Structures are given as structure tokens and as C-alpha cells.
Amino acid sequence: MSRMFGTDGVRGVANDELTPALAMQLGQAGAYVLTKSKNHKPTIMVGCDTRISGDMLAYALMAGACSVGANCVYVGVVPTPAVAYLTRKHMVDAGVVISASHNSVEFNGIKFFDADGFKLPDALEDEIEAEIKSNMDDIQFPIGPGVGKIKVLSDAKEEYINHSVRAVNVDLSGMKLVVDCAEGASYYTSIEALSRCGAEIVAIHNHPDGTNINANCGSTHMEELMARVVYEKAAIGIAFDGDADRFLAVDENGKMVDGDQIMAIVGNYMKQQGKLKGDTIVATVMSNLGFSLSCEKNGITLERTAVGDRYVLERMKEIGGSLGGEQSGHIIFLDENTTGDGLLSALHLLQVMVETGKPLSELAKIMDVLPQALVGAKVANHKKHMYLEYPKIKSAIEELEKKFAGEGRVLIRPSGTEPLVRVMIEGKDQKQIRAEAEKLAALIQDEMF
């Protein structure tokens, strides 16, 4: 049986793979594992994004937590980084987010934070999974006054907004922004925070109805934002994903600026200000080779990890780093929050624009983005880690690695959140690497069907 937890919690189609029954079990096992060493009645904070299945799964999870004696604080629809922050601020014992991030509406997920707002290490997730598989045999279920209760925290959004604008003090007066909220959790917090900083906001996709999250919008569908920035003559376009833990930008000419470029821009500025701890940025193996070359040129050490912002965070904690993230836009400012934070990332980039007086297109020249092709092969979720067990696939990968040796990179990996095997190739010729990536992805899909 494949592992229940992926790189970002437990994911699946809501009410099919991720059922209310499983959510209740995760609530029971998670509350028990994360709070069993406490000598008081534990409290867990729970939030969700805007997808229609959020309340169903949140209340099922909270019912499970209450059944093992934990109290729950429900904050409703807020960004994932808000739950991480509020878990620490209110000194509760754990936090939970019900979200499938950038995925479409039929999916949902459950991810845990510990009392310090950090995503759980593999060992703790494995312990939660083991409790579920053992039918919670070692858990004693309380009765009477021992059962937990649920409280609603109504001003959670305001607390997170206040924290964000205090953390990055920037005056955006006179600056026009186009902000794509992905019909997700940032629909209120991002617009309100950026408005408080004085910006003129053109908001798009900020009317979630429970079914339209990430639908041709947000950080995974940038085309509309690119065109709108040019039309509005805006200084920048800002795109969040469904739970607002990632952010990508569009410059004034309508060109996308990805997570690598954002980290290069902000990281170099932080170094100049003496705020980049160890003059080091932590990123994943998916980051563009051009990012590595830019860091080297500017005297910044680049540390690489496995794919997933949790692994970036683990390395940042180990070395005492202050900046890390992913090309996809998960960027962590560890002095200000404990997880990827789209709003904080946007504010930091805007701060560099304001304080240098440079347009984003000029700032983005700090690195040359080398041609990179990324293609996903759709496979059954339980098979995605087995691709090297297929001789034709293994042979094709080996041939590609020989072909691009010294002139690029070939990286094959199963997605941590979706039923995909991702094929990434870097090289000199965009058409060639795209064709090779598509060819290999088609082979993986055919062989593993």
C-alpha cells in the first residue's frame, strides 16, 4: 500500500478518495499523536480554502479531534499561511488546513502543522497513519466532560492581515496592481492587505462560489493576468493559488516572473541589506540552472533539496536560513512565517520595486532563465513511485541522461500531490527539450496505464 501522506498532506478526490470518514480518522489520530505528550486538554486550529467540500471535511475532522478529547478552533476560509501564523500566535497545540492548493475543485486535502506552525516531518505523519491502520487501538475515547468542543474564531482574517502588513512595511501609494485571487482563500486577505499599503488594486477572480477555485485562473493559469496587466498599464500582476501559500508575478510588459526569479531578486536585495542569513538561499532540484548561476554571480550560496516546500523548510531550519522556496512560487521567509506565504512574498517583491525604484522587468534581469520543459504523465496514484520498475521507461531515461550530459539536466519524479510522474528537461534548445519531454511522458503514460 502506498503512503497516505504526500509532500503536502493527504490529498484525493473529496467524498471519494478523501471521505468524511477518513477526515474523522485523521482528526482522531492527528489530535492524539500531536498532543499525547501534553498534560492539558489540547486545542487544534482548523481552517480551509474556498472549495465546496471544505466545511464537510473540516467538521468531520473536528468531530474526530473532539472525540479523542481535543478542543477545536475553526477559523473558516483563510490562507494556509494564516493557519500556520495563528497556530503560533494563539499558542494552540496544532493546526490543520483543509485544502488541495492549486488543484481543481473536486480535490481536497488535509495537512497538519505542529504547535510551532511547521509542517510535520515524515516520522510524525507515519505515526498518524499507523494509528489509523491500527484502528486507533491504543486511544482511549473520553465520555462526558472529557469530549472536546468547537469554537469559531471570527477575526482570523484581520489578525493575519495585520501581521502581514507589519512584517513588511511598504508604502504602495501610486502603484497599480492587478491581483488574481484564484477564486481561493486570498480573495479578501490579499486585497485588503495591499489596499491598506496604499496600492490601487484591480482585483480579478476574487468572487469564490465554492466550485470555481483555480478554474482557469491563479498561479497555474497566468494568461488572463498577463493580458490584464498590459491593458491596465499596471506596475505588476500578482497571482496566488487556491490556498495562497504560493505567488507568481507578471511584469509591466506582461511577462511572467517565477519563483526562482522572485527569490533571486529579493534574495539579492536582502543580502545587500544584511538580512539574508548566511548569504544562503534554499531551493529544490527543480529550480532553474540560471538561478544557480545568478546566485553564484552575486555571492549567494544556493542549497538544493528534494521537491516540496517542507524539505526546503527542513533545510532552512537546519542551517538557520531566512529565505527559501520553489520555482512554483512557494517562498518561505522564515523570520516572518513558518510556511510558504504568497502575501508576504508579494509584499517583499513590491518592497524591492519601491525602494530601488526599478520596474519588475529590469529587476528580473538578475538571472537568465535557461530553457526548461516540464511535462506531466498521468498515471494511477498508487503506481506513480514505480516508474523505474518498467524496463522501457528506465532505458529511455538513461538514454536521455546520456544525451543531455554536460549540456542540461533530466529530472524525473512522481508528483507529491497529484497522480502524475513529472518529466523535466533543461537544455539549450527549447523545441528539442519540449519534444523529448513529451515523448518520454507519453511513454511513461502508455507503459503504466
C-alpha positions in Angstrom: 0.0 0.0 0.0 1.3 3.5 -0.9 2.0 6.0 1.8 -1.1 8.0 2.8 0.7 11.3 3.1 2.3 13.0 0.1 4.6 16.0 0.1 1.7 18.3 1.2 -0.5 16.2 3.4 -3.3 13.8 2.4 -4.8 14.6 -1.0 -7.6 13.0 -3.0 -10.9 13.5 -4.7 -13.3 14.7 -2.0 -16.0 12.3 -1.0 -14.4 9.5 -3.0 -10.7 9.1 -2.0 -10.8 11.7 0.8 -14.0 10.9 2.6 -15.6 12.4 5.7 -14.9 9.1 7.4 -11.1 9.3 6.6 -11.2 13.0 7.6 -12.6 12.0 11.0 -9.9 9.3 11.4 -7.2 11.8 10.6 -8.8 14.2 13.2 -8.7 11.4 15.8 -5.2 10.1 15.0 -3.7 13.5 14.3 -5.1 15.0 17.6 -3.8 12.0 19.5 -0.3 11.9 18.1 0.3 15.6 18.2 -1.0 16.2 21.7 -0.5 12.9 23.6 2.5 14.3 25.5 0.5 17.3 26.7 -0.7 17.5 30.3 -3.6 19.7 29.5 -6.7 19.5 27.3 -5.3 20.2 23.8 -6.6 22.7 21.2 -6.3 22.4 17.4 -6.9 25.2 15.0 -8.6 24.4 11.7 -9.0 26.4 8.5 -9.9 25.7 4.9 -9.9 27.2 1.4 -13.0 28.1 -0.6 -13.8 24.7 -2.2 -17.3 23.4 -1.6 -16.1 20.3 0.2 -14.1 22.3 2.8 -16.8 22.6 5.5 -17.8 18.9 5.1 -14.2 17.7 5.7 -13.4 20.3 8.3 -16.3 19.4 10.5 -15.7 15.7 10.1 -12.0 16.2 11.1 -13.0 18.4 14.1 -15.6 15.8 15.2 -12.8 13.2 15.2 -10.5 15.5 17.2 -13.2 16.3 19.7 -13.9 12.5 20.1 -10.4 12.0 21.5 -10.8 14.9 23.9 -9.3 17.8 21.9 -10.9 21.2 21.5 -11.0 22.8 18.1 -10.9 26.5 16.9 -12.4 26.9 13.5 -11.2 29.9 11.5 -13.1 29.1 8.3 -11.7 30.3 5.0 -8.2 31.7 5.4 -4.9 31.2 3.5 -2.7 28.3 4.6 0.0 30.6 5.9 -2.7 32.3 8.1 -3.3 29.0 9.9 0.4 28.5 10.4 0.7 32.0 11.9 -2.4 31.8 14.0 -1.4 28.4 15.4 1.7 30.1 16.9 0.0 33.3 17.9 -2.7 31.7 19.8 -0.4 29.1 21.3 -2.6 26.1 20.4 -1.3 22.6 20.1 -1.6 22.0 16.4 -3.1 23.4 13.2 -4.9 21.8 10.3 -5.6 23.2 6.8 -8.3 21.6 4.6 -7.1 22.5 1.1 -5.9 21.0 -2.2 -3.9 24.1 -3.0 -3.6 24.6 -6.8 -5.8 21.5 -7.7 -9.2 21.7 -9.2 -12.4 21.8 -7.1 -13.1 18.0 -7.0 -9.9 17.5 -5.0 -9.2 18.4 -1.4 -6.5 17.7 1.2 -5.7 17.7 4.9 -2.3 19.0 6.1 -1.1 19.4 9.7 1.1 21.9 11.4 2.7 21.4 14.8 2.4 23.9 17.7 5.2 26.0 16.2 3.4 26.3 12.8 5.7 23.9 11.0 4.6 21.1 8.6 5.1 17.7 10.1 8.2 15.6 9.5 7.7 12.2 7.8 8.0 10.3 11.1 5.1 12.1 12.7 2.9 11.6 9.6 3.8 7.9 9.6 2.8 7.7 13.2 -0.6 9.3 12.4 -1.0 6.8 9.5 -0.1 3.9 11.7 -2.8 4.9 14.3 -5.4 4.9 11.5 -4.3 1.5 10.2 -4.4 0.0 13.7 -8.0 1.3 14.2 -6.7 3.6 17.0 -6.4 0.6 19.3 -4.3 2.5 21.8 -6.5 5.5 22.0 -9.0 5.9 24.9 -12.1 7.8 23.8 -13.4 10.0 26.6 -17.1 10.4 27.6 -19.0 13.2 29.5 -16.9 16.3 30.1 -13.8 14.7 28.5 -15.2 15.2 25.0 -13.9 18.3 23.1 -15.8 21.2 21.8 -15.6 23.6 18.7 -15.2 27.4 18.9 -15.3 29.7 15.9 -12.6 32.5 15.7 -14.3 35.3 13.7 -11.5 37.7 13.3 -8.8 35.4 12.0 -8.5 37.2 8.6 -7.9 40.5 10.3 -5.2 39.0 12.6 -3.3 37.6 9.5 -3.6 40.8 7.5 -2.3 42.9 10.5 0.7 40.5 10.8 1.5 40.7 7.1 1.5 44.5 6.8 3.5 44.9 10.0 6.1 42.3 8.8 6.8 44.2 5.5 6.4 47.9 5.9 6.0 49.2 2.4 4.1 52.2 1.0 2.5 51.3 -2.3 0.8 54.7 -2.9 0.5 55.4 -6.6 1.3 51.8 -7.6 -1.3 50.0 -9.7 -1.6 46.2 -9.2 -3.6 43.5 -10.9 -4.3 40.8 -8.3 -5.6 37.3 -9.3 -7.0 35.6 -6.2 -7.7 32.2 -8.0 -11.2 32.3 -6.5 -9.5 31.0 -3.4 -8.5 31.7 0.1 -6.8 35.1 -0.6 -10.0 36.7 -2.1 -10.3 39.0 0.9 -6.9 39.0 2.8 -4.7 39.9 -0.2 -6.9 42.7 -1.5 -7.4 44.2 2.0 -3.7 44.0 2.9 -2.4 45.5 -0.4 -5.1 48.2 -0.2 -4.0 49.1 3.3 -0.5 49.6 1.9 -1.9 52.3 -0.4 -2.0 50.4 -3.7 -4.5 50.9 -6.4 -6.0 47.4 -6.9 -7.6 45.8 -9.9 -8.9 42.5 -8.5 -9.8 39.5 -10.6 -11.1 36.1 -9.7 -12.0 37.2 -6.2 -15.6 36.0 -6.1 -15.4 32.4 -5.0 -18.6 30.3 -5.1 -17.2 27.0 -3.8 -16.9 25.5 -7.3 -14.7 27.9 -9.3 -11.4 27.7 -7.3 -8.3 27.6 -9.6 -10.6 27.4 -12.7 -8.5 28.9 -15.5 -7.1 31.5 -13.0 -4.5 31.9 -10.4 -0.8 31.0 -10.4 -1.4 27.9 -12.6 -3.2 29.8 -15.3 -1.5 33.1 -15.9 -2.6 34.1 -19.4 -5.5 36.3 -18.4 -3.4 38.1 -15.8 -0.6 38.7 -18.3 -3.0 40.4 -20.7 -4.8 42.4 -18.0 -1.6 43.9 -16.6 -0.7 45.3 -20.1 -4.3 46.5 -20.6 -4.4 48.3 -17.2 -0.9 49.7 -17.6 -0.2 48.2 -14.2 3.2 48.0 -12.5 2.8 44.4 -11.7 0.4 41.4 -11.7 0.1 39.2 -8.7 -1.2 35.6 -8.9 -2.0 33.4 -5.9 -3.0 29.8 -5.9 -6.1 28.4 -4.2 -4.8 28.4 -0.6 -2.4 31.4 -1.2 0.8 29.7 0.0 2.3 30.4 -3.4 2.7 33.5 -5.5 3.9 34.3 -9.0 4.3 37.7 -10.6 3.8 39.4 -14.0 6.0 42.3 -15.0 4.7 45.6 -16.6 5.2 44.1 -20.1 3.0 41.1 -19.3 5.9 38.6 -18.9 5.7 36.0 -16.1 8.3 36.2 -13.2 8.5 32.8 -11.5 9.6 31.7 -8.0 13.3 31.4 -8.9 13.4 34.9 -10.3 11.5 36.3 -7.3 13.9 34.6 -4.9 16.9 35.9 -6.9 15.5 39.5 -6.8 14.5 39.5 -3.1 17.5 37.4 -2.0 20.0 39.8 -3.6 18.2 42.8 -2.0 18.2 41.0 1.4 21.9 40.3 1.0 22.6 44.0 0.3 20.6 44.9 3.4 22.4 42.4 5.6 19.2 40.4 6.1 20.0 37.2 4.1 21.3 34.9 6.8 24.4 33.1 5.8 24.1 34.7 2.4 22.2 31.5 1.5 19.0 30.6 -0.3 17.5 27.1 -0.1 15.7 25.8 -3.2 14.8 22.5 -4.8 16.3 20.4 -7.5 13.6 21.8 -9.8 15.0 25.3 -9.7 16.4 26.6 -13.0 20.1 26.3 -13.6 20.0 30.0 -14.4 19.0 30.7 -10.7 22.1 28.8 -9.6 24.3 30.8 -11.9 22.8 34.1 -10.7 23.4 33.2 -7.0 27.0 32.3 -7.8 27.5 35.6 -9.6 26.0 37.6 -6.7 27.9 35.9 -3.9 24.9 33.8 -2.6 25.2 30.2 -1.7 22.3 28.0 -3.2 21.4 24.9 -1.3 19.2 22.4 -3.1 16.7 19.9 -1.6 14.1 17.4 -2.7 11.0 18.8 -4.3 8.4 20.1 -1.7 8.5 23.2 0.4 8.5 21.1 3.5 12.0 19.9 2.5 13.1 23.4 1.8 11.9 24.4 5.3 13.6 21.5 7.0 17.0 22.5 5.4 16.3 26.2 6.3 15.8 25.2 9.9 19.0 23.1 9.9 21.2 25.9 8.6 19.3 28.9 10.2 18.3 30.2 6.8 16.0 33.1 6.2 14.9 32.6 2.6 14.0 29.5 0.6 11.4 28.3 -1.8 10.4 26.7 -5.1 10.2 27.7 -8.7 6.4 27.2 -8.5 6.1 30.2 -6.1 6.2 28.6 -2.6 8.5 31.1 -0.9 9.4 31.0 2.8 10.5 34.0 4.8 11.3 32.1 8.0 11.8 35.2 10.1 8.1 36.1 9.5 6.3 32.8 8.9 6.8 29.1 9.0 5.5 28.1 5.6 5.2 29.4 2.1 3.3 32.7 2.2 2.0 34.3 -1.0 1.1 37.6 0.5 4.4 38.0 2.4 6.2 37.1 -0.8 4.3 39.6 -2.8 4.9 42.4 -0.3 8.7 41.6 -0.2 8.9 41.8 -4.0 6.9 45.1 -4.0 9.2 46.5 -1.4 12.2 45.9 -3.6 10.4 47.6 -6.5 9.6 50.6 -4.3 12.9 51.0 -2.6 15.0 50.5 -5.7 12.7 52.5 -8.0 13.2 49.8 -10.7 10.4 48.2 -12.7 10.0 44.5 -12.3 11.2 43.8 -15.9 14.6 45.3 -15.0 14.8 43.6 -11.6 14.1 40.2 -13.3 17.2 40.6 -15.4 19.2 39.5 -12.4 19.0 35.9 -13.8 18.8 34.3 -17.2 16.1 31.7 -17.3 17.5 28.7 -19.2 15.1 26.7 -21.4 13.2 24.2 -19.4 10.4 21.8 -20.3 8.1 20.2 -17.7 5.5 17.6 -18.8 3.3 15.5 -16.6 2.5 11.9 -17.4 -0.9 10.8 -16.0 -0.6 7.6 -14.1 -2.6 5.8 -11.3 -1.8 7.4 -8.0 -0.7 4.1 -6.4 1.7 3.4 -9.3 3.5 6.8 -9.6 6.5 5.8 -7.5 7.1 2.6 -9.5 8.1 4.1 -12.9 11.7 2.7 -12.8 10.3 -0.8 -12.5 9.3 -0.6 -16.2 12.3 -1.6 -18.4 11.3 0.6 -21.4 10.9 3.7 -19.1 14.2 3.1 -17.3 16.0 2.6 -20.6 14.5 5.8 -22.1 15.5 7.8 -19.1 19.1 6.5 -19.2 19.4 7.4 -22.9 18.1 10.9 -22.2 20.5 11.4 -19.4 23.4 10.5 -21.7 22.1 12.8 -24.4 22.0 15.9 -22.2 25.0 15.1 -20.1 27.1 18.3 -19.8 24.5 20.4 -21.7 21.5 20.3 -19.5 19.6 18.2 -16.9 17.0 15.4 -16.9 14.9 15.1 -13.7 12.0 12.6 -13.4 9.9 12.5 -10.2 6.5 11.4 -9.0 4.2 14.3 -8.0 3.7 14.6 -4.3 0.2 15.9 -4.7 -1.3 14.6 -8.0 -1.5 11.3 -9.9 1.4 12.3 -12.2 5.0 11.5 -13.0 6.7 14.7 -13.9 9.4 14.9 -16.6 11.7 17.9 -16.5 14.4 18.6 -19.0 16.8 21.6 -19.2 18.9 22.3 -22.3 19.9 24.8 -24.9 17.1 24.2 -27.4 13.5 24.8 -26.2 11.9 22.9 -29.1 14.2 19.9 -28.6 13.8 19.6 -24.9 10.0 20.0 -25.2 9.7 17.3 -27.8 11.9 14.9 -25.7 9.9 15.6 -22.5 6.6 15.0 -24.3 8.0 11.8 -25.9 9.1 10.4 -22.5 5.9 11.5 -20.7 3.9 9.7 -23.4 6.0 6.5 -23.0 5.5 6.6 -19.2 1.8 7.1 -19.5 1.4 4.3 -22.1 3.6 1.8 -20.2 2.0 2.5 -16.8 -1.6 2.7 -18.0 
